[in-house]
């Protein structure tokens, strides 16, 4: 197994409800380390760039609006097979389908307000991390 880094966002629905600490506790309990973290308010341009892969989908505008509706917490997570491990602890995108004990089962309000985002592949993780962090910002 290899130590990896992955990218995480704690979304506006969770920061609004003061769940950052609870979400981070679940991340750390899963064996991942938070090696970079920042609370930010995404601009419309930042959100559009981040989610440009979905630009042609019908939910894109609503997603951008949601992600700019309040502060988010962007993070770099590190650990053994961090990408797969974080996706497992996040749970299914639709919280109704998320396994018990996952972040989304515990905290998500809906398929749209689903508390967290996580990278899906090493290349995506590297791109997403670079949008918000420099190497100097990541302290392992």
Secondary structure as UniProt FT lines:
FT   STRAND          3..10
FT   HELIX           12..16
FT   TURN            17..18
FT   HELIX           20..29
FT   TURN            30..31
FT   STRAND          33..40
FT   HELIX           44..50
FT   HELIX           52..54
FT   TURN            55..56
FT   TURN            58..59
FT   HELIX           60..67
FT   STRAND          72..80
FT   HELIX           82..90
FT   HELIX           95..97
FT   TURN            100..101
FT   HELIX           103..107
FT   STRAND          116..118
FT   HELIX           122..132
FT   HELIX           135..137
//
